[in-house]
Amino acid sequence: MRFFSTKNNTDSVGFKDALFQGLAPDGGLYMPETIPHLGTDFFNSELDYPELAVGMIHPFTKDDLTRTQLSNICESAFDFPLPIKKLNETDSVLELYHGPTLAFKDFAARFMARTMSHYIENQNQELTILVATSGDTGSAVANGFFNVDGINVIILYPSQRVSIIQEKQLTTLGENITALEIDGSFDDCQRLVKTAFQDADLQNRLSLSSANSINVARLLPQSVYYAWAWNQSHETRRIIFSVPSGNFGNITGALLANRMGIPTEKIIAATNSNDVFPNYLKTGNVKKRDAIHTISNAMDVGIPSNLDRIQNLFQQDVNQVKVDISSWSFSDKETIDCIQNIYTKFDYIIDPHTAVGILGFNKYRKISDSKTNGVVLSTAHPGKFSVIIEPVIGEKINLPEILQIATKKEKISIKMSNQFSELKEYLLAA
């Protein structure tokens, strides 16, 4: 399988090169030349989660990883449960937060860490991973790559724009993990990372890679849990997925799963007040704007990077995008009301991002009058947002032990401006 840039489909690279480059040299995002259609017979088969992952990912990696090598990676990466909570006969929530950092980013981060480790083992090679985070990516990448020989991770996060627990998770590991606290937004962090990958001087002097959803190796494992949800729902017909969306890597994973054979009625991109994508579907234009700070902070993204991939999949035709995807934005007040309503109605606690996903799902139900079974992706453990949720539901959330430990650790970060010159100086001196 070859991967091409969204800015230039004439040059292509293999999976290994796409993995380590992260961003294409021309600034585009890598896309697979083909998306294999596996068919519903495959997705209906009785496979455990790692086996399902191997079956879906191997067509993209077979030129660079044997099936046995990929199986070892997947068995090690995906060793935690993935339960589905039924709210009623047609509506379910897929809990993606039972990994080591209690967020859906664990799936992709652990897969990437083990795949990169496989390639650089015994090569005496130092690799620097730059990653921008709006919340959960940083802690998942930090945990996934912690103490991996030959890999140093530098996490850029927006100062005072992540939750207290998220910040503790990504700033307290030490060793090969460094946290840079950027004076700016997530968009600033993402811009700094992308600029670093296009700086010829840095490229010549450092071995750089990325663990953001700009890296195609993040998307491949994210496609798998959509297939798992369809399989575990014992569904034989089309299904609705509602996805809390920020940088739109998760939505792109849903599109890949759909192209590979998961029958979907609609994929809902539910956003918070950062509404560039819903407006794109309305107008066909992408209007740049600064990220707005909300209580669902992991989705506080101005311009979603993966919009380039989505437009590529649909040949730049917004009308075709709207056939597969619907999108709406929701305010913090609507989000808080949803958290309260779900708790009152189902005795079930959700985090703000999941609430946005449920709001999008309910909006689609109301507009379409669809009775099709649907699954909302729950992307983070509510305990990570206890400061927001506890006053809403009127009770304390029992924090998992891993979060209790994180809150007691000392934050270690390096404060930095949002100017690329300062980041470059730091990277060259590190």
VEXGULUM-508653 format. One line per field, with one value per residue (C-alpha): residue number from 1; residue in three letters; z, y negated, x negated. Coordinates in steps of 0.25 Angstrom, whole numbers, m for minus. Layout:
# VEXGULUM-508653
seq [NUM; ...]
type [ala; ...]
pz [Z; ...]
py [Y; ...]
px [X; ...]
END
This chain:
# VEXGULUM-508653
seq [1; 2; 3; 4; 5; 6; 7; 8; 9; 10; 11; 12; 13; 14; 15; 16; 17; 18; 19; 20; 21; 22; 23; 24; 25; 26; 27; 28; 29; 30; 31; 32; 33; 34; 35; 36; 37; 38; 39; 40; 41; 42; 43; 44; 45; 46; 47; 48; 49; 50; 51; 52; 53; 54; 55; 56; 57; 58; 59; 60; 61; 62; 63; 64; 65; 66; 67; 68; 69; 70; 71; 72; 73; 74; 75; 76; 77; 78; 79; 80; 81; 82; 83; 84; 85; 86; 87; 88; 89; 90; 91; 92; 93; 94; 95; 96; 97; 98; 99; 100; 101; 102; 103; 104; 105; 106; 107; 108; 109; 110; 111; 112; 113; 114; 115; 116; 117; 118; 119; 120; 121; 122; 123; 124; 125; 126; 127; 128; 129; 130; 131; 132; 133; 134; 135; 136; 137; 138; 139; 140; 141; 142; 143; 144; 145; 146; 147; 148; 149; 150; 151; 152; 153; 154; 155; 156; 157; 158; 159; 160; 161; 162; 163; 164; 165; 166; 167; 168; 169; 170; 171; 172; 173; 174; 175; 176; 177; 178; 179; 180; 181; 182; 183; 184; 185; 186; 187; 188; 189; 190; 191; 192; 193; 194; 195; 196; 197; 198; 199; 200; 201; 202; 203; 204; 205; 206; 207; 208; 209; 210; 211; 212; 213; 214; 215; 216; 217; 218; 219; 220; 221; 222; 223; 224; 225; 226; 227; 228; 229; 230; 231; 232; 233; 234; 235; 236; 237; 238; 239; 240; 241; 242; 243; 244; 245; 246; 247; 248; 249; 250; 251; 252; 253; 254; 255; 256; 257; 258; 259; 260; 261; 262; 263; 264; 265; 266; 267; 268; 269; 270; 271; 272; 273; 274; 275; 276; 277; 278; 279; 280; 281; 282; 283; 284; 285; 286; 287; 288; 289; 290; 291; 292; 293; 294; 295; 296; 297; 298; 299; 300; 301; 302; 303; 304; 305; 306; 307; 308; 309; 310; 311; 312; 313; 314; 315; 316; 317; 318; 319; 320; 321; 322; 323; 324; 325; 326; 327; 328; 329; 330; 331; 332; 333; 334; 335; 336; 337; 338; 339; 340; 341; 342; 343; 344; 345; 346; 347; 348; 349; 350; 351; 352; 353; 354; 355; 356; 357; 358; 359; 360; 361; 362; 363; 364; 365; 366; 367; 368; 369; 370; 371; 372; 373; 374; 375; 376; 377; 378; 379; 380; 381; 382; 383; 384; 385; 386; 387; 388; 389; 390; 391; 392; 393; 394; 395; 396; 397; 398; 399; 400; 401; 402; 403; 404; 405; 406; 407; 408; 409; 410; 411; 412; 413; 414; 415; 416; 417; 418; 419; 420; 421; 422; 423; 424; 425; 426; 427; 428; 429; 430]
type [met; arg; phe; phe; ser; thr; lys; asn; asn; thr; asp; ser; val; gly; phe; lys; asp; ala; leu; phe; gln; gly; leu; ala; pro; asp; gly; gly; leu; tyr; met; pro; glu; thr; ile; pro; his; leu; gly; thr; asp; phe; phe; asn; ser; glu; leu; asp; tyr; pro; glu; leu; ala; val; gly; met; ile; his; pro; phe; thr; lys; asp; asp; leu; thr; arg; thr; gln; leu; ser; asn; ile; cys; glu; ser; ala; phe; asp; phe; pro; leu; pro; ile; lys; lys; leu; asn; glu; thr; asp; ser; val; leu; glu; leu; tyr; his; gly; pro; thr; leu; ala; phe; lys; asp; phe; ala; ala; arg; phe; met; ala; arg; thr; met; ser; his; tyr; ile; glu; asn; gln; asn; gln; glu; leu; thr; ile; leu; val; ala; thr; ser; gly; asp; thr; gly; ser; ala; val; ala; asn; gly; phe; phe; asn; val; asp; gly; ile; asn; val; ile; ile; leu; tyr; pro; ser; gln; arg; val; ser; ile; ile; gln; glu; lys; gln; leu; thr; thr; leu; gly; glu; asn; ile; thr; ala; leu; glu; ile; asp; gly; ser; phe; asp; asp; cys; gln; arg; leu; val; lys; thr; ala; phe; gln; asp; ala; asp; leu; gln; asn; arg; leu; ser; leu; ser; ser; ala; asn; ser; ile; asn; val; ala; arg; leu; leu; pro; gln; ser; val; tyr; tyr; ala; trp; ala; trp; asn; gln; ser; his; glu; thr; arg; arg; ile; ile; phe; ser; val; pro; ser; gly; asn; phe; gly; asn; ile; thr; gly; ala; leu; leu; ala; asn; arg; met; gly; ile; pro; thr; glu; lys; ile; ile; ala; ala; thr; asn; ser; asn; asp; val; phe; pro; asn; tyr; leu; lys; thr; gly; asn; val; lys; lys; arg; asp; ala; ile; his; thr; ile; ser; asn; ala; met; asp; val; gly; ile; pro; ser; asn; leu; asp; arg; ile; gln; asn; leu; phe; gln; gln; asp; val; asn; gln; val; lys; val; asp; ile; ser; ser; trp; ser; phe; ser; asp; lys; glu; thr; ile; asp; cys; ile; gln; asn; ile; tyr; thr; lys; phe; asp; tyr; ile; ile; asp; pro; his; thr; ala; val; gly; ile; leu; gly; phe; asn; lys; tyr; arg; lys; ile; ser; asp; ser; lys; thr; asn; gly; val; val; leu; ser; thr; ala; his; pro; gly; lys; phe; ser; val; ile; ile; glu; pro; val; ile; gly; glu; lys; ile; asn; leu; pro; glu; ile; leu; gln; ile; ala; thr; lys; lys; glu; lys; ile; ser; ile; lys; met; ser; asn; gln; phe; ser; glu; leu; lys; glu; tyr; leu; leu; ala; ala]
pz [0; m4; 3; m4; 0; 0; m7; m17; m22; m31; m21; m11; 1; 8; 22; 29; 23; 25; 40; 42; 34; 40; 30; 16; 11; 4; 16; 12; 20; 16; 10; 5; m10; m8; 3; 3; 4; 13; 13; 24; 25; 30; 40; 44; 48; 62; 64; 77; 76; 73; 62; 56; 57; 49; 39; 36; 37; 30; 16; 19; 25; 19; 10; 23; 34; 34; 39; 51; 54; 53; 62; 73; 72; 73; 84; 92; 89; 90; 104; 111; 110; 101; 106; 100; 109; 104; 108; 101; 90; 79; 86; 91; 96; 92; 104; 98; 111; 118; 114; 123; 121; 121; 107; 93; 89; 96; 84; 74; 83; 88; 74; 69; 80; 78; 63; 64; 75; 66; 55; 63; 72; 72; 62; 71; 66; 73; 69; 74; 74; 73; 77; 79; 89; 93; 104; 103; 92; 100; 112; 103; 95; 107; 114; 101; 98; 113; 114; 100; 96; 85; 85; 92; 92; 93; 96; 92; 100; 101; 115; 124; 113; 117; 130; 143; 142; 127; 130; 142; 133; 122; 131; 142; 135; 132; 127; 111; 112; 112; 113; 106; 112; 100; 102; 92; 87; 81; 67; 71; 76; 63; 55; 62; 60; 45; 43; 50; 40; 28; 34; 25; 36; 46; 37; 34; 48; 55; 53; 55; 55; 60; 68; 65; 56; 44; 45; 36; 47; 56; 47; 44; 58; 60; 49; 57; 68; 58; 53; 67; 71; 59; 61; 76; 74; 66; 55; 41; 35; 34; 47; 52; 58; 66; 68; 77; 68; 69; 59; 52; 52; 59; 48; 37; 44; 43; 28; 26; 33; 25; 12; 17; 18; 31; 26; 32; 31; 35; 42; 51; 54; 67; 71; 82; 79; 69; 57; 45; 40; 42; 34; 23; 21; 20; 11; 4; 9; 20; 28; 37; 52; 65; 74; 85; 99; 104; 115; 104; 102; 94; 83; 84; 70; 60; 47; 47; 41; 36; 28; 17; 17; 17; 5; m2; 1; m6; m17; m11; m13; m1; m6; m6; 8; 13; 8; 18; 29; 37; 47; 57; 68; 82; 94; 107; 113; 104; 108; 123; 121; 114; 125; 135; 126; 124; 138; 142; 132; 132; 144; 135; 136; 123; 121; 113; 100; 101; 104; 91; 83; 89; 86; 71; 72; 77; 67; 56; 62; 62; 48; 41; 50; 48; 57; 52; 63; 67; 75; 82; 84; 98; 97; 112; 126; 133; 145; 136; 137; 151; 154; 143; 145; 160; 162; 150; 156; 171; 175; 175; 164; 169; 162; 156; 164; 152; 152; 168; 166; 155; 163; 174; 165; 163; 149; 141; 129; 121; 118; 104; 94; 82; 73; 64; 66; 81; 79; 68; 78; 88; 79; 74; 88; 94]
py [0; m14; m27; m40; m55; m62; m73; m64; m51; m48; m45; m34; m26; m13; m12; m12; m25; m31; m27; m34; m46; m49; m61; m60; m69; m78; m80; m71; m59; m45; m37; m22; m21; m11; m7; 8; 13; 24; 27; 30; 45; 41; 31; 41; 51; 55; 48; 42; 28; 30; 39; 30; 19; 28; 31; 16; 10; 21; 17; 3; 9; 22; 17; 12; 21; 36; 41; 47; 34; 26; 37; 35; 20; 20; 31; 22; 9; 13; 20; 13; 14; 7; 8; 3; m4; m3; m15; m9; 1; m8; m17; m12; m19; m13; m15; m17; m22; m9; m10; m14; m29; m28; m34; m29; m34; m22; m13; m21; m25; m11; m6; m16; m15; 0; m1; m11; m4; 9; 1; m6; 6; 8; m3; m13; m23; m35; m40; m53; m52; m66; m66; m77; m74; m80; m71; m56; m53; m58; m49; m37; m39; m42; m29; m21; m25; m26; m20; m15; m14; m23; m32; m46; m52; m67; m71; m85; m89; m102; m108; m109; m102; m87; m82; m81; m66; m65; m75; m66; m54; m60; m68; m58; m46; m52; m43; m43; m52; m67; m77; m91; m100; m109; m123; m122; m112; m98; m104; m111; m98; m91; m102; m101; m86; m87; m98; m89; m78; m88; m95; m89; m92; m85; m73; m72; m73; m65; m52; m57; m50; m53; m46; m56; m51; m58; m44; m34; m23; m30; m28; m13; m8; m18; m12; 1; m2; m6; 8; 14; 5; 10; 25; 24; 18; 30; 21; 26; 13; m1; m9; m23; m28; m41; m46; m58; m65; m74; m72; m61; m50; m41; m45; m41; m28; m26; m29; m19; m8; m12; m10; 3; 9; 4; 0; m14; m22; m35; m39; m51; m61; m68; m80; m90; m105; m103; m102; m103; m89; m91; m104; m97; m88; m99; m108; m100; m110; m108; m121; m122; m126; m125; m114; m117; m112; m102; m92; m81; m86; m74; m79; m94; m94; m105; m99; m83; m78; m65; m74; m73; m57; m58; m67; m58; m46; m53; m60; m74; m72; m77; m72; m58; m60; m64; m50; m43; m54; m63; m73; m83; m91; m92; m102; m100; m102; m91; m82; m84; m82; m69; m64; m66; m60; m48; m46; m48; m39; m28; m29; m30; m40; m46; m55; m68; m63; m51; m61; m68; m55; m51; m65; m63; m49; m55; m66; m56; m48; m60; m65; m51; m44; m32; m20; m13; m8; m18; m18; m31; m30; m34; m39; m41; m37; m47; m47; m55; m67; m65; m80; m83; m70; m69; m82; m78; m65; m68; m57; m53; m45; m33; m36; m23; m21; m25; m39; m40; m37; m47; m58; m56; m58; m71; m78; m80; m88; m98; m111; m116; m127; m123; m128; m117; m123; m120; m106; m104; m109; m99; m87; m90; m92; m80]
px [0; m5; m1; 0; 1; 14; 6; m1; 5; m7; m18; m15; m22; m20; m14; m27; m31; m17; m18; m31; m29; m16; m14; m17; m29; m19; m11; 1; 6; 4; 15; 16; 16; 28; 37; 40; 55; 55; 70; 80; 76; 63; 69; 79; 69; 66; 52; 47; 43; 28; 32; 42; 31; 21; 31; 34; 20; 12; 16; 10; m3; m6; m17; m24; m19; m17; m3; m10; m18; m5; 3; m8; m6; 9; 9; 0; 7; 22; 22; 33; 48; 57; 72; 84; 95; 109; 118; 130; 134; 128; 118; 104; 91; 78; 68; 55; 48; 44; 29; 18; 21; 36; 38; 40; 26; 20; 24; 16; 5; 2; 2; m7; m17; m18; m19; m30; m37; m37; m44; m55; m58; m73; m76; m83; m74; m69; m55; m48; m33; m25; m11; m1; 11; 24; 25; 25; 15; 4; 6; 9; m4; m12; m7; m9; m23; m28; m42; m42; m57; m61; m49; m47; m33; m31; m17; m11; 1; 9; 7; 19; 28; 27; 34; 26; 25; 22; 10; 5; 6; m3; m13; m17; m23; m37; m48; m47; m34; m35; m23; m23; m13; m9; m4; 7; 18; 18; 17; 4; m1; 3; m3; m17; m17; m14; m24; m35; m32; m34; m46; m58; m68; m61; m59; m74; m78; m67; m59; m45; m32; m18; m7; 5; 16; 8; 1; 8; 4; 14; 25; 24; 26; 37; 45; 46; 55; 66; 66; 66; 78; 85; 81; 85; 98; 102; 106; 109; 113; 108; 104; 103; 90; 89; 75; 71; 61; 50; 38; 47; 37; 48; 58; 48; 46; 62; 61; 50; 58; 70; 62; 57; 71; 78; 92; 95; 108; 101; 88; 91; 79; 84; 76; 76; 76; 64; 73; 64; 68; 84; 82; 74; 86; 95; 87; 77; 66; 56; 55; 43; 45; 38; 42; 52; 50; 61; 63; 61; 47; 41; 50; 46; 40; 41; 38; 39; 26; 33; 43; 32; 34; 49; 49; 39; 48; 60; 52; 55; 70; 77; 90; 84; 79; 93; 98; 90; 88; 97; 91; 96; 90; 95; 92; 87; 100; 106; 95; 97; 112; 109; 100; 111; 122; 114; 111; 126; 132; 122; 114; 101; 90; 84; 73; 75; 70; 79; 90; 87; 88; 102; 107; 103; 109; 122; 122; 121; 132; 141; 139; 139; 149; 140; 142; 129; 120; 109; 96; 90; 75; 71; 57; 53; 55; 64; 55; 45; 55; 60; 59; 70; 79; 80; 88; 97; 101; 100; 90; 76; 70; 61; 48; 41; 28; 19; 26; 24; 9; 8; 14; 4; m8; m16; m14; m27; m25; m34; m26; m28; m22; m15; m26; m33; m47; m46; m42; m53; m63; m59; m58; m72; m78; m71]
END
